[in-house]
Amino acid sequence: NPGNYEWVFYALIPPTQITIFKYICDTSFHTEILESMVKSSDTYGIIVIERGEAVIALLRGNHWEIADKVQFFVPNKHAAGGQSALRYKRQTEHLAETFYKLVAERVNKIFNDIPNLKGIVVAGPGPTKEEFLEEDGLDYRLKDKVIAVVSACCADIGGILEAIRNAEDKLKETEYVKAKKLMEEVMYLAVKKPEYLIYGKDAVLDSIKKSIAKVVIVSEDVGEEEIMNLTVMLRGRRDVELFVMPKSVEENLTLTQTFGGYVAILSSPSWLMENYENNESNS
């Protein structure tokens, strides 16, 4: 409201050193440099295509989003009784080619506008994905960026998640896949080596103070203030890595509901903490 003011304070630690100095006299806060630094530098395109349906998605940093959906009637390859099989086959092939061209046009329009497109994953059930790539509609520059052709159940959200999972070896540098792999390690330790895992806010903070935490994983759901406190606490510490689990990753639900939003992977077994506490109490 006009005339009402609120003082706000945010402390930001840039991921890389700021080497640009600007002196501007105006009434705006200029955060463009910081915004460009926190933006993910790489984007991956995902195409999940089945007969008559396709979904086009983008994987950026720690999240993915659907950019477009395409639906087009393409009948089954097998003709019904009484129809000319040859004519039916020609009609079906023509409709399939039209569908592939339509999908390619949408893909070209979306992906060619992304300057930092790192690679493309094409997925789907059966041979449809290969047939799509064999058509001439996809821009040759985009064809060169296809890094994986994998199976997926269907052209929907489930198909996108399956495509990402089946192409993990090609997407391992993305924050999204890193987050999923990290939670896989947490679940493995919880079952196989529980002495190397601590969870819960108090226990995790305790492991940091006693220098046996190797990786601290905290859910984005705990809030900005808690995350900032941890960031400040770990500033200058090279022996421990902080990872904030984004809400967009499905495993974040496990982190919050099962582990209370806080997990630490330990460099030493947890019983060392107990020995430390016993020695402290006896001294």
Secondary structure as the mmCIF struct_conf table of DSSP 4:
data_model
#
loop_
_struct_conf.conf_type_id
_struct_conf.id
_struct_conf.beg_label_comp_id
_struct_conf.beg_label_asym_id
_struct_conf.beg_label_seq_id
_struct_conf.end_label_comp_id
_struct_conf.end_label_asym_id
_struct_conf.end_label_seq_id
TURN_TY1_P TURN_TY1_P1 PRO A 2 GLY A 3
BEND BEND1 PRO A 15 THR A 16
BEND BEND2 ASP A 26 SER A 28
HELX_RH_AL_P HELX_RH_AL_P1 GLU A 32 VAL A 38
BEND BEND3 LYS A 39 LYS A 39
BEND BEND4 SER A 41 SER A 41
STRN STRN1 THR A 43 GLU A 50
TURN_TY1_P TURN_TY1_P2 ARG A 51 GLY A 52
STRN STRN2 GLU A 53 ARG A 60
TURN_TY1_P TURN_TY1_P3 GLY A 61 ASN A 62
STRN STRN3 HIS A 63 GLN A 71
BEND BEND5 LYS A 77 HIS A 78
HELX_LH_PP_P HELX_LH_PP_P1 ALA A 79 ALA A 80
TURN_TY1_P TURN_TY1_P4 GLY A 81 GLY A 82
BEND BEND6 GLN A 83 GLN A 83
HELX_RH_AL_P HELX_RH_AL_P2 ALA A 85 PHE A 111
TURN_TY1_P TURN_TY1_P5 ASN A 112 ASP A 113
TURN_TY1_P TURN_TY1_P6 PRO A 115 ASN A 116
STRN STRN4 LEU A 117 GLY A 124
BEND BEND7 PRO A 125 PRO A 125
TURN_TY1_P TURN_TY1_P7 GLY A 126 PRO A 127
HELX_RH_AL_P HELX_RH_AL_P3 THR A 128 GLU A 134
BEND BEND8 GLU A 135 ASP A 136
BEND BEND9 LEU A 138 LEU A 138
HELX_RH_AL_P HELX_RH_AL_P4 TYR A 140 LYS A 143
TURN_TY1_P TURN_TY1_P8 ASP A 144 LYS A 145
STRN STRN5 VAL A 146 SER A 151
BEND BEND10 CYS A 153 CYS A 153
BEND BEND11 ALA A 155 ASP A 156
HELX_RH_AL_P HELX_RH_AL_P5 ILE A 157 ASN A 166
TURN_TY1_P TURN_TY1_P9 ALA A 167 LYS A 170
BEND BEND12 LEU A 171 LEU A 171
TURN_TY1_P TURN_TY1_P10 LYS A 172 GLU A 173
BEND BEND13 THR A 174 THR A 174
HELX_RH_AL_P HELX_RH_AL_P6 GLU A 175 LYS A 192
HELX_RH_3T_P HELX_RH_3T_P1 PRO A 194 TYR A 196
STRN STRN6 LEU A 197 TYR A 199
BEND BEND14 GLY A 200 GLY A 200
HELX_RH_AL_P HELX_RH_AL_P7 LYS A 201 LYS A 209
TURN_TY1_P TURN_TY1_P11 LYS A 210 SER A 211
STRN STRN7 ALA A 213 SER A 219
HELX_RH_3T_P HELX_RH_3T_P2 GLU A 220 VAL A 222
HELX_RH_AL_P HELX_RH_AL_P8 GLU A 224 MET A 233
TURN_TY1_P TURN_TY1_P12 LEU A 234 GLY A 236
BEND BEND15 ARG A 238 ASP A 239
STRN STRN8 GLU A 241 MET A 245
TURN_TY1_P TURN_TY1_P13 LYS A 247 SER A 248
BEND BEND16 VAL A 249 VAL A 249
TURN_TY1_P TURN_TY1_P14 GLU A 250 GLU A 251
HELX_RH_AL_P HELX_RH_AL_P9 ASN A 252 PHE A 259
TURN_TY1_P TURN_TY1_P15 GLY A 260 GLY A 261
STRN STRN9 TYR A 262 LEU A 266
BEND BEND17 SER A 267 SER A 268
TURN_TY1_P TURN_TY1_P16 SER A 270 SER A 270
HELX_RH_AL_P HELX_RH_AL_P10 TRP A 271 ASN A 282
#
